[in-house]
Amino acid sequence: MTGRLYLPAEIPPYLEADIPLTTALLKLTLEDVVNFHALPLSRRSSLKTSSLAGTYEALFGSRIHEIDVTYSGSVLDNPLLPTRILKRSEEITATAFGADRSLYVTTGTTCANQIVIGSTVSNGTRVLADRSCHQSMHFALHRAQAQLDYVSSAASCGSSGRSYVNIPELIRRYQEAALTADPYRVVVLGGASYEGVLYDLETILDICTEIDDTCLFVIDEAWSSAAGFHPFFVRNVAMQAATAIRKRYPQRAVRVVATQSAHKSLSSLRQGSFIHVRGDEALIAAIELGRFAYHTTSPSYPILASLELARAHAVLEGHAALDGALALADELRSAISLNPELAAYRVNDGAFIAPKDRRFVTLDPLRVSIDLSQSGFEGNAFKEYALRVHRVYVNRVTPTSVLVNVHIGVTRTALQRLLNALAGFIHDVAPNSEEAICRDFVIAYPPGVPLLVPGERMNARSERAIADARSSGASLVRITHQTKTDHHQERIGA
């Protein structure tokens, strides 16, 4: 073998025992093994004379070819029913997350949810589910032919698009069913929404398990895999909430399964997901069998290794990384509140949460919803402008807001670019007055006809005209009409 490789010896000694799968994969890169099984990209043997070899290299780099192997069994482990290296890695991960058992999934949390529901719900199982849970839960529950009841939202915030499930109603219906001969066997709840609504799972699980501790709670934590590594979120994390109740009431049979998209908040490759289980051996065995039945038999070793590394990173540095993210989120809120250039914006806070619900519901401080309504433009206009002019990408917008996810990968430099985009949007695109009256000429070249003139009111039609001009490739120029002889000209990004 030629070329320099990262040697296992370069793994810090204090880490090697914690990342057994990564260590084993790196050791395999040093061995000259020829493969008569499935074709792996490993060693790039199928690309030796290919004209596409350089393109593969440019897109994937050289290292992924060394670890995208097809070995299993005695070489590494059985990827679906592990007993050796992968099993040890998953056991270390379970300890880190406070679970009795953790499983790796390389096909996303959609598959993880299907595994959990498919292995715990059957025809006629009585299920109480959060109506706002992810589509994969709905499909899996209907496929399993569950006897399904939904709990809808208690309230919603039209500006931010946030809503939260009616937890008092969920508890009431759970209690009523527990008094019958047919109680709920499974409760499905989204533990953290995309928009940043969090639930006090410790309180919810405490109340429900006091009523009936035979039920299984399935918590979709797709957006909060990192939360368990910071004390701020301790009551909002399924495994830690279950652990607290188990310690407080050891006589209760607390049974909780959480699914997490590791790649959404931890340093994992996309499609890397965890299933964490708190419960008895029968529940663990059912989930393990479910993975065997529903998961691909050819999981990605790069994704598996990235799950292991993401856990190691979270254990070593997750607390500090989340401290940094929380501080940056606070800086963003302060800038919007105090910076005169951002006076047209407001932060959507938790005022829409009713006082009676604040026992159960809170907002994730890492999700900052910014109200754009005073700018006179919709969220999509900012989304398009921010990416085109400032190369800042945001995803979730509503007609009157934009959602900013301050994850652990956000830096102060990145935050400053977002603030520049917010200020630039007001200056370049949105009105210059609170009454949404344009003070400038906005002219498209070609053809040189003003899209807006001083004194004209900004509206949806003018916004569409500006967007159409940009999409056609025209240059937009804004000319401030100050006096008869004094004009300020500025080119607006094409």
C-alpha positions as CSV (number, residue, x, y, z in Angstrom):
1,M,0.0,0.0,0.0
2,T,1.3,3.4,-0.9
3,G,0.6,6.9,0.5
4,R,0.5,8.2,4.0
5,L,-2.4,7.0,6.2
6,Y,-3.6,8.1,9.6
7,L,-2.2,5.5,11.9
8,P,-4.1,4.1,14.9
9,A,-1.2,5.3,17.0
10,E,-2.2,8.9,16.2
11,I,-5.4,8.4,18.1
12,P,-4.9,10.0,21.6
13,P,-4.4,7.1,24.0
14,Y,-7.2,8.3,26.3
15,L,-9.6,8.0,23.4
16,E,-8.7,4.7,21.9
17,A,-10.7,2.6,24.3
18,D,-13.8,4.9,23.8
19,I,-13.8,4.6,20.0
20,P,-13.3,0.8,19.4
21,L,-15.0,0.8,16.0
22,T,-13.1,3.8,14.7
23,T,-9.8,2.3,15.9
24,A,-10.6,-1.0,14.2
25,L,-11.5,0.6,10.9
26,L,-8.2,2.6,11.0
27,K,-6.2,-0.6,11.6
28,L,-7.9,-2.2,8.7
29,T,-6.7,0.5,6.4
30,L,-3.2,-0.7,7.0
31,E,-3.9,-4.2,5.9
32,D,-3.7,-5.3,2.3
33,V,-6.9,-7.4,2.0
34,V,-8.4,-8.4,-1.4
35,N,-12.1,-8.7,-1.4
36,F,-14.2,-11.3,-3.1
37,H,-17.5,-10.3,-1.4
38,A,-19.5,-7.2,-2.5
39,L,-17.7,-4.5,-4.4
40,P,-16.6,-1.8,-1.9
41,L,-15.2,1.6,-2.8
42,S,-12.4,0.6,-0.5
43,R,-9.1,0.6,-2.3
44,R,-10.9,2.1,-5.3
45,S,-10.1,-1.1,-7.3
46,S,-13.0,-0.5,-9.7
47,L,-11.7,3.0,-10.5
48,K,-8.1,2.3,-11.2
49,T,-8.4,3.2,-14.9
50,S,-11.6,5.2,-14.8
51,S,-11.8,8.7,-16.2
52,L,-14.1,9.5,-13.2
53,A,-11.4,8.6,-10.6
54,G,-10.5,12.3,-10.1
55,T,-14.1,13.3,-9.7
56,Y,-14.6,10.7,-7.0
57,E,-11.5,12.0,-5.3
58,A,-12.6,15.6,-5.5
59,L,-16.0,14.8,-4.1
60,F,-15.3,12.2,-1.4
61,G,-11.6,12.7,-0.7
62,S,-9.2,9.8,-0.3
63,R,-10.0,8.7,3.2
64,I,-13.6,7.6,2.7
65,H,-12.4,5.0,0.2
66,E,-10.3,3.4,2.9
67,I,-13.1,3.0,5.5
68,D,-16.1,2.3,3.2
69,V,-15.6,-1.4,3.6
70,T,-18.0,-4.4,3.3
71,Y,-16.4,-6.5,6.0
72,S,-18.6,-8.0,8.8
73,G,-18.6,-11.1,11.0
74,S,-15.3,-12.0,12.4
75,V,-13.4,-9.1,10.7
76,L,-15.4,-6.3,12.4
77,D,-18.8,-7.4,13.8
78,N,-22.3,-8.3,12.8
79,P,-23.7,-4.9,11.9
80,L,-27.2,-5.7,12.9
81,L,-26.8,-8.2,15.7
82,P,-23.4,-7.1,17.1
83,T,-21.6,-9.0,19.7
84,R,-18.0,-7.6,19.6
85,I,-16.6,-4.3,18.5
86,L,-19.8,-2.6,17.5
87,K,-21.6,-3.9,20.5
88,R,-18.9,-2.5,22.8
89,S,-19.1,0.9,21.0
90,E,-22.9,1.0,21.5
91,E,-22.5,0.1,25.1
92,I,-20.2,3.0,25.7
93,T,-22.7,5.3,23.9
94,A,-25.5,4.0,26.1
95,T,-23.5,5.0,29.2
96,A,-22.9,8.4,27.8
97,F,-26.6,9.1,27.1
98,G,-27.9,7.4,30.2
99,A,-29.6,4.6,28.4
100,D,-29.8,0.9,29.2
101,R,-29.2,0.2,25.5
102,S,-28.2,2.4,22.6
103,L,-28.3,1.3,18.9
104,Y,-26.8,2.9,15.9
105,V,-28.9,3.5,12.8
106,T,-27.3,4.6,9.5
107,T,-30.6,5.2,7.5
108,G,-31.9,8.2,9.4
109,T,-34.4,8.8,12.2
110,T,-37.3,8.0,9.8
111,C,-36.0,4.5,9.9
112,A,-35.3,4.6,13.6
113,N,-38.9,5.6,14.2
114,Q,-40.1,2.7,12.0
115,I,-37.9,0.3,13.9
116,V,-39.3,1.4,17.3
117,I,-42.9,1.5,16.3
118,G,-42.6,-1.7,14.2
119,S,-41.2,-3.6,17.1
120,T,-43.5,-2.3,19.9
121,V,-46.9,-1.7,18.2
122,S,-49.1,-4.4,16.6
123,N,-52.6,-4.6,15.2
124,G,-55.0,-3.2,17.8
125,T,-52.3,-1.7,20.2
126,R,-53.9,1.3,21.8
127,V,-51.7,4.4,21.2
128,L,-52.0,8.0,22.2
129,A,-49.9,10.2,19.9
130,D,-48.9,13.8,19.5
131,R,-50.6,15.0,16.4
132,S,-47.6,17.1,15.5
133,C,-45.1,14.3,15.6
134,H,-42.9,13.5,12.5
135,Q,-44.6,12.0,9.5
136,S,-42.5,8.8,9.9
137,M,-44.4,8.2,13.2
138,H,-47.8,8.6,11.6
139,F,-46.9,6.2,8.7
140,A,-45.4,3.6,11.1
141,L,-48.4,3.7,13.4
142,H,-50.9,3.4,10.6
143,R,-48.9,0.6,9.0
144,A,-48.9,-1.3,12.3
145,Q,-52.7,-0.9,12.5
146,A,-52.6,0.7,15.9
147,Q,-55.8,1.7,17.7
148,L,-54.7,5.3,17.5
149,D,-55.9,8.5,19.2
150,Y,-54.3,11.9,18.6
151,V,-53.7,14.9,20.9
152,S,-53.7,18.2,19.0
153,S,-52.0,21.4,19.8
154,A,-53.0,23.6,22.7
155,A,-51.9,26.8,21.1
156,S,-49.9,28.1,18.2
157,C,-47.9,31.3,17.4
158,G,-48.9,32.5,14.0
159,S,-45.8,34.7,13.7
160,S,-43.2,32.1,14.5
161,G,-45.1,29.0,13.3
162,R,-44.6,27.4,16.6
163,S,-47.1,25.3,18.4
164,Y,-47.2,22.9,21.3
165,V,-49.1,19.8,22.1
166,N,-51.9,20.0,24.7
167,I,-50.1,18.2,27.5
168,P,-52.9,18.6,30.1
169,E,-55.2,17.0,27.6
170,L,-52.8,14.2,27.0
171,I,-52.5,13.5,30.7
172,R,-56.3,13.7,31.2
173,R,-56.9,11.1,28.4
174,Y,-54.0,8.9,29.6
175,Q,-55.6,8.9,33.1
176,E,-59.1,8.1,31.9
177,A,-57.8,5.2,29.8
178,A,-55.8,3.9,32.7
179,L,-59.0,3.5,34.7
180,T,-60.5,1.2,32.0
181,A,-59.8,-2.3,31.0
182,D,-58.0,-1.0,27.9
183,P,-55.3,1.5,28.9
184,Y,-52.9,3.1,26.4
185,R,-49.9,0.8,25.7
186,V,-47.8,3.4,23.9
187,V,-47.6,7.2,24.1
188,V,-45.8,9.0,21.2
189,L,-44.5,12.5,21.8
190,G,-42.2,14.8,20.0
191,G,-39.7,15.8,22.6
192,A,-38.3,18.8,20.8
193,S,-39.9,20.4,17.8
194,Y,-38.1,21.8,14.7
195,E,-39.2,25.3,15.7
196,G,-37.7,24.9,19.2
197,V,-40.5,23.9,21.5
198,L,-39.3,21.8,24.4
199,Y,-41.3,19.7,26.9
200,D,-40.5,19.1,30.6
201,L,-40.3,15.4,30.1
202,E,-39.4,14.7,33.6
203,T,-42.6,16.2,34.9
204,I,-44.7,14.6,32.2
205,L,-43.2,11.1,32.7
206,D,-43.5,11.5,36.5
207,I,-47.2,12.2,36.3
208,C,-47.9,9.5,33.8
209,T,-45.9,6.7,35.3
210,E,-47.6,7.5,38.7
211,I,-50.9,6.9,37.0
212,D,-49.8,3.8,35.1
213,D,-46.2,2.6,34.7
214,T,-47.0,-0.2,32.2
215,C,-47.1,2.1,29.2
216,L,-44.2,2.6,26.8
217,F,-43.2,6.2,26.0
218,V,-41.7,6.8,22.6
219,I,-40.0,10.2,22.4
220,D,-38.9,11.6,19.0
221,E,-35.8,13.7,19.9
222,A,-34.6,14.2,16.4
223,W,-33.5,17.8,17.1
224,S,-32.1,17.4,20.6
225,S,-29.4,14.8,20.5
226,A,-26.9,17.2,21.9
227,A,-29.2,18.4,24.7
228,G,-28.2,15.6,27.1
229,F,-24.7,17.0,27.5
230,H,-25.7,20.3,29.1
231,P,-27.4,20.8,32.5
232,F,-29.8,23.5,31.1
233,F,-31.7,20.8,29.2
234,V,-31.7,18.0,31.8
235,R,-35.4,18.0,32.3
236,N,-36.1,18.1,28.6
237,V,-34.2,14.9,27.7
238,A,-35.9,11.6,27.7
239,M,-33.1,9.4,29.0
240,Q,-32.2,11.8,31.8
241,A,-35.8,12.3,32.7
242,A,-36.4,8.6,32.9
243,T,-33.2,8.1,35.0
244,A,-34.4,10.8,37.5
245,I,-37.7,9.1,37.9
246,R,-36.2,5.7,38.2
247,K,-33.9,7.0,41.0
248,R,-36.8,8.7,42.8
249,Y,-39.2,5.9,42.4
250,P,-37.3,2.6,42.0
251,Q,-40.5,0.7,42.2
252,R,-41.8,2.1,39.0
253,A,-41.3,0.3,35.7
254,V,-40.2,3.3,33.7
255,R,-40.1,2.3,30.0
256,V,-38.9,5.0,27.5
257,V,-37.4,4.9,24.0
258,A,-35.9,7.9,22.4
259,T,-34.9,8.4,18.7
260,Q,-32.4,11.0,17.8
261,S,-31.0,12.4,14.6
262,A,-27.4,12.7,15.7
263,H,-26.4,14.6,12.6
264,K,-28.8,17.5,13.4
265,S,-27.0,18.6,16.5
266,L,-23.9,16.5,16.9
267,S,-20.8,16.0,14.7
268,S,-22.1,13.0,12.8
269,L,-22.6,12.3,9.1
270,R,-26.1,12.7,7.8
271,Q,-28.4,9.8,8.3
272,G,-26.6,8.9,11.5
273,S,-29.2,8.3,14.2
274,F,-29.4,6.8,17.7
275,I,-32.1,4.7,19.4
276,H,-31.8,4.9,23.2
277,V,-33.8,2.5,25.4
278,R,-34.7,2.7,29.1
279,G,-36.5,-0.4,30.1
280,D,-36.5,-4.1,30.7
281,E,-34.7,-6.9,28.8
282,A,-37.9,-7.7,26.8
283,L,-38.1,-4.2,25.5
284,I,-34.5,-4.1,24.6
285,A,-34.7,-7.4,22.8
286,A,-37.7,-6.3,20.9
287,I,-35.9,-3.1,19.7
288,E,-32.8,-5.1,18.7
289,L,-34.9,-7.5,16.7
290,G,-36.7,-4.5,15.1
291,R,-33.4,-3.1,13.9
292,F,-32.6,-6.5,12.4
293,A,-35.9,-6.6,10.6
294,Y,-36.1,-3.0,9.3
295,H,-32.6,-1.7,8.9
296,T,-30.4,-2.2,5.8
297,T,-28.1,-5.2,6.1
298,S,-25.3,-3.1,4.5
299,P,-24.9,-0.1,6.8
300,S,-22.4,2.6,6.1
301,Y,-19.2,2.1,8.1
302,P,-18.3,5.8,7.7
303,I,-21.7,6.7,9.3
304,L,-21.3,4.1,12.0
305,A,-17.9,5.5,12.9
306,S,-19.2,9.1,12.8
307,L,-21.9,8.1,15.4
308,E,-19.2,6.8,17.6
309,L,-17.0,9.9,17.2
310,A,-20.0,12.2,17.6
311,R,-20.6,10.6,21.0
312,A,-16.9,10.9,22.0
313,H,-16.9,14.6,20.9
314,A,-20.1,15.2,22.9
315,V,-18.7,13.6,26.0
316,L,-15.3,15.4,25.9
317,E,-16.4,18.8,24.7
318,G,-20.2,18.9,24.4
319,H,-20.8,21.0,27.5
320,A,-18.4,23.7,26.4
321,A,-19.6,23.6,22.9
322,L,-23.2,24.1,24.0
323,D,-22.1,26.9,26.4
324,G,-20.7,28.7,23.4
325,A,-23.8,28.2,21.3
326,L,-26.0,29.4,24.1
327,A,-23.8,32.5,24.5
328,L,-24.0,33.3,20.7
329,A,-27.8,32.9,20.8
330,D,-27.9,35.4,23.6
331,E,-25.7,37.8,21.5
332,L,-28.1,37.5,18.6
333,R,-31.1,38.4,20.8
334,S,-29.2,41.3,22.3
335,A,-28.2,42.6,18.9
336,I,-31.8,42.6,17.7
337,S,-32.9,44.3,20.9
338,L,-30.2,47.0,21.1
339,N,-28.7,47.6,17.6
340,P,-30.5,50.6,15.9
341,E,-29.8,49.0,12.5
342,L,-31.9,46.1,13.5
343,A,-34.8,48.1,15.0
344,A,-37.3,46.7,12.4
345,Y,-36.9,43.2,13.9
346,R,-38.2,41.6,17.1
347,V,-37.5,38.2,18.7
348,N,-40.6,36.0,18.9
349,D,-40.6,35.0,22.6
350,G,-42.6,32.5,24.6
351,A,-45.6,34.8,25.2
352,F,-47.8,32.5,23.2
353,I,-47.4,29.8,25.9
354,A,-50.3,30.0,28.3
355,P,-49.4,30.4,32.0
356,K,-51.1,27.1,32.8
357,D,-48.9,25.3,30.2
358,R,-45.6,26.7,31.3
359,R,-45.2,23.8,33.8
360,F,-44.8,21.5,30.8
361,V,-43.6,23.7,27.8
362,T,-40.6,26.0,27.2
363,L,-38.6,27.3,24.3
364,D,-35.2,26.1,23.2
365,P,-32.9,29.1,23.7
366,L,-30.8,27.9,20.8
367,R,-33.7,28.5,18.4
368,V,-34.2,32.2,17.7
369,S,-37.3,33.1,15.8
370,I,-37.0,36.6,14.3
371,D,-40.2,38.6,13.5
372,L,-39.8,40.3,10.1
373,S,-43.3,41.8,10.0
374,Q,-42.2,45.4,10.4
375,S,-39.8,45.1,7.5
376,G,-42.8,44.9,5.1
377,F,-41.4,41.7,3.5
378,E,-42.0,38.0,4.0
379,G,-39.6,35.4,5.3
380,N,-38.9,34.0,1.9
381,A,-37.6,37.3,0.7
382,F,-35.1,37.4,3.5
383,K,-34.1,33.8,2.9
384,E,-33.4,34.5,-0.8
385,Y,-31.5,37.7,0.0
386,A,-29.4,36.3,2.8
387,L,-28.1,33.5,0.6
388,R,-27.7,35.4,-2.6
389,V,-26.0,38.5,-1.1
390,H,-24.3,37.3,2.1
391,R,-24.1,33.5,1.5
392,V,-26.0,32.9,4.7
393,Y,-28.4,30.0,4.7
394,V,-31.6,29.7,6.8
395,N,-34.2,27.1,6.2
396,R,-37.4,27.6,8.2
397,V,-39.3,30.8,7.4
398,T,-42.9,31.9,7.7
399,P,-44.7,34.8,6.1
400,T,-43.6,37.0,9.0
401,S,-40.5,35.3,10.5
402,V,-37.2,33.5,10.1
403,L,-35.9,30.7,12.4
404,V,-32.2,30.7,13.3
405,N,-30.8,27.5,14.7
406,V,-27.7,28.4,16.7
407,H,-26.1,24.9,16.7
408,I,-22.6,24.0,18.0
409,G,-21.1,24.6,14.6
410,V,-22.1,28.3,14.6
411,T,-19.1,30.7,15.1
412,R,-19.0,34.3,16.1
413,T,-17.9,35.1,12.5
414,A,-21.0,33.2,11.2
415,L,-23.2,35.1,13.6
416,Q,-21.8,38.4,12.4
417,R,-22.6,37.5,8.8
418,L,-26.1,36.8,9.8
419,L,-26.3,40.2,11.5
420,N,-24.9,41.8,8.4
421,A,-27.6,40.1,6.3
422,L,-30.3,41.3,8.7
423,A,-29.0,44.9,8.5
424,G,-28.4,44.7,4.8
425,F,-31.9,43.4,4.1
426,I,-33.4,46.5,5.7
427,H,-31.0,48.7,3.8
428,D,-31.0,47.1,0.4
429,V,-34.5,45.6,0.1
430,A,-36.9,46.5,2.7
431,P,-38.6,50.0,3.1
432,N,-36.6,52.8,4.9
433,S,-39.5,53.8,7.1
434,E,-41.9,52.1,9.5
435,E,-44.7,53.0,7.2
436,A,-43.2,50.9,4.3
437,I,-42.8,54.0,2.1
438,C,-40.0,53.9,-0.4
439,R,-37.7,56.9,-0.4
440,D,-35.5,55.8,-3.3
441,F,-35.6,55.0,-7.0
442,V,-35.1,51.2,-7.5
443,I,-34.2,50.7,-11.1
444,A,-33.6,47.4,-13.0
445,Y,-31.0,47.3,-15.8
446,P,-32.1,46.3,-18.4
447,P,-34.5,47.9,-19.3
448,G,-33.9,50.9,-17.1
449,V,-37.4,51.4,-15.9
450,P,-37.9,52.2,-12.1
451,L,-39.6,49.4,-10.2
452,L,-40.1,51.8,-7.3
453,V,-40.1,55.6,-7.1
454,P,-39.8,57.9,-4.0
455,G,-43.0,58.0,-2.1
456,E,-44.4,54.7,-3.4
457,R,-45.7,52.2,-0.9
458,M,-44.0,48.9,-0.7
459,N,-46.3,45.9,-1.2
460,A,-46.3,42.3,-2.3
461,R,-46.6,43.3,-6.0
462,S,-43.4,45.4,-5.8
463,E,-41.6,42.7,-4.0
464,R,-42.5,40.2,-6.7
465,A,-41.3,42.7,-9.4
466,I,-38.0,43.0,-7.6
467,A,-37.7,39.2,-7.3
468,D,-38.6,38.7,-11.0
469,A,-36.0,41.2,-12.0
470,R,-33.3,39.5,-10.0
471,S,-34.2,36.1,-11.4
472,S,-34.0,37.4,-14.9
473,G,-30.4,38.5,-14.4
474,A,-31.1,42.2,-14.2
475,S,-28.9,44.5,-12.1
476,L,-30.8,46.5,-9.5
477,V,-29.7,50.0,-8.6
478,R,-31.0,52.1,-5.7
479,I,-30.7,55.9,-6.1
480,T,-31.5,58.0,-3.0
481,H,-33.2,61.2,-4.0
482,Q,-31.8,63.7,-1.5
483,T,-31.9,67.1,-3.4
484,K,-32.1,68.2,-7.0
485,T,-28.4,68.1,-7.3
486,D,-27.3,65.5,-4.8
487,H,-28.0,61.9,-5.5
488,H,-26.5,58.8,-3.9
489,Q,-26.2,55.8,-6.1
490,E,-25.7,52.2,-4.9
491,R,-25.7,49.0,-6.8
492,I,-27.9,46.3,-5.2
493,G,-26.6,42.8,-5.5
494,A,-27.8,41.1,-8.7
